[in-house]
Amino acid sequence: MINAVDALTALSAKRLIIATPFEEELNRRHEKFWNDSGFEVVNIRGLGIRRNIDIKKLPMHVPYTLAKEAYLETSGADAIYLPCASFGPPAVIECLERDLGMPVVTSTQAFIWAGLKALNIKEPAKGYGRLFEFL
């Protein structure tokens, strides 16, 4: 998750909405990690799913819908974080950013962003969220 910390820091985010497919226990651990890392989790919503195979069966619109619901319940957030590699395809990032007007970071996106930075690749990539403007 360190890549996501760096990514959200680069986006100047401090107050997070987190949307996950996970069970409540794992959501609480995520919330603690983010709070301990200097962020404020203003809302965290999960679907209560335990098995990765079940997460992969979710329709592609589910991460969008969950994140938007969490956003509508919340005020004052700086960014949305989707922490599961099987949850939050690239199209969701662009749609949420456009519709909600705030940056969205997924764990996979943050991992790729960190790799591009480590390789000193500075060419912005369109269509994968605001994060890829910060290379």
C-alpha positions in Angstrom: 0.0 0.0 0.0 3.0 2.3 0.2 2.6 3.0 -3.6 -0.9 4.2 -2.9 0.3 6.4 0.0 2.8 8.0 -2.3 0.2 8.4 -5.1 -2.4 10.0 -2.8 0.3 12.3 -1.3 1.3 13.4 -4.8 -2.3 14.3 -5.4 -2.3 16.3 -2.1 -5.1 14.2 -0.7 -5.6 14.1 3.0 -9.2 13.1 3.5 -10.2 9.8 1.9 -13.2 7.9 0.8 -12.4 4.2 0.5 -14.6 1.8 -1.4 -13.8 -1.9 -1.1 -15.2 -5.3 -1.9 -14.0 -6.5 1.5 -15.5 -7.6 4.8 -15.8 -5.2 7.7 -12.8 -6.6 9.6 -10.5 -6.0 6.6 -12.0 -2.5 6.1 -11.2 -1.6 9.7 -7.6 -2.7 9.1 -7.4 -0.5 6.0 -8.9 2.4 7.9 -6.3 2.0 10.7 -3.5 1.9 8.1 -4.6 5.0 6.4 -5.2 6.9 9.6 -1.8 5.8 10.9 -0.2 7.0 7.6 -1.4 10.5 8.1 -4.7 10.5 6.2 -8.2 10.9 7.5 -10.7 8.3 6.4 -14.0 10.2 6.1 -15.9 7.2 4.8 -15.2 3.6 4.1 -17.7 1.2 2.5 -17.4 -2.4 1.7 -19.4 -5.2 0.1 -18.6 -7.8 2.6 -16.9 -10.2 0.2 -14.2 -12.6 1.5 -13.0 -14.6 -1.5 -11.1 -13.0 -4.4 -12.9 -15.3 -6.9 -16.2 -13.7 -5.8 -14.7 -10.2 -6.2 -13.7 -11.1 -9.8 -17.3 -12.1 -10.6 -18.6 -8.6 -9.8 -19.9 -6.6 -12.8 -17.6 -3.7 -13.8 -20.1 -1.1 -12.7 -20.0 -2.2 -9.0 -16.8 -0.3 -8.0 -18.2 2.9 -9.6 -21.6 2.5 -7.9 -20.1 1.8 -4.4 -17.6 4.7 -4.6 -20.3 7.1 -5.8 -22.6 6.0 -3.0 -19.8 6.6 -0.4 -19.1 10.0 -2.0 -22.7 11.0 -1.8 -22.8 10.1 2.0 -19.7 12.3 2.6 -18.5 15.8 2.5 -15.0 17.2 2.5 -13.1 14.3 1.0 -10.0 15.0 -1.2 -9.8 11.6 -3.0 -11.3 8.2 -3.5 -9.2 5.0 -3.0 -10.1 1.6 -4.3 -7.7 -0.9 -2.6 -8.2 -4.2 -4.4 -6.4 -5.2 -7.6 -9.6 -7.1 -8.7 -11.8 -4.1 -8.0 -11.7 -0.9 -10.0 -10.9 -1.3 -13.7 -9.3 1.7 -15.4 -12.6 2.9 -16.9 -14.0 3.4 -13.4 -11.1 5.8 -12.5 -11.9 8.1 -15.4 -15.7 8.0 -15.0 -15.5 8.7 -11.2 -13.0 11.5 -11.6 -15.2 13.1 -14.3 -18.5 12.6 -12.5 -17.3 13.5 -8.9 -14.6 16.0 -9.6 -11.9 14.5 -7.4 -9.0 12.2 -7.9 -9.4 8.4 -7.8 -6.6 6.0 -7.0 -6.7 2.2 -7.3 -4.0 -0.1 -5.9 -3.1 -1.3 -9.4 -2.9 2.2 -10.8 -0.6 3.3 -7.9 1.6 0.3 -8.5 2.0 1.1 -12.2 2.5 4.8 -11.4 5.3 4.0 -9.0 7.0 1.7 -11.6 6.8 4.5 -14.2 8.4 6.9 -11.8 11.1 4.5 -10.8 11.9 4.0 -14.5 12.0 7.8 -14.9 9.2 7.7 -17.5 7.7 11.2 -17.5 5.2 11.0 -20.4 1.7 11.6 -19.0 -0.9 8.9 -19.9 -4.4 10.0 -20.7 -7.4 8.0 -19.7 -6.1 6.5 -16.5 -6.8 9.3 -14.0 -5.2 12.4 -12.7 -2.4 10.5 -11.0 -0.8 9.8 -14.4 -0.4 13.6 -14.9 2.2 13.4 -12.0 5.0 11.4 -13.5 
